[in-house]
């Protein structure tokens, strides 16, 4: 199950992502927002992050204008490894090496078509499980 959330600037891109998830028959929970009025991005980052650390979802997707704000907010939650990715290489690498559990994108930075390619790379890449990467992830959490 994927947790997805965005602030008001990310609604259009979030809807594109939801369309992709539906097409691929990937289960998700939409934590909002669905309103175009200005809202505070930490609210949605916390909802997505807590859904993951509480075990209700395995991975998350967060979107705001640049991706920076939701990334910072999500990474404050112990156990969340949110990675801001706007290219396929970074999306694959963060799964392989960091076992990132949240993909973050900036709606004002990346176009919908490319965002879906980044999403595909993130979702289709598994953590390598290499000892050196496990050791480094443990250092992040302690």
PyMOL commands that set and color helices and strands:
alter all, ss='L'
color gray80, all
select helices_A, chain A and resi 8-23+41-53+68-74+88-98+112-124+131-141
alter helices_A, ss='H'
color red, helices_A
select strands_A, chain A and resi 2-6+28-30+59-64+82-84+102-106
alter strands_A, ss='S'
color yellow, strands_A
deselect
rebuild
show_as cartoon
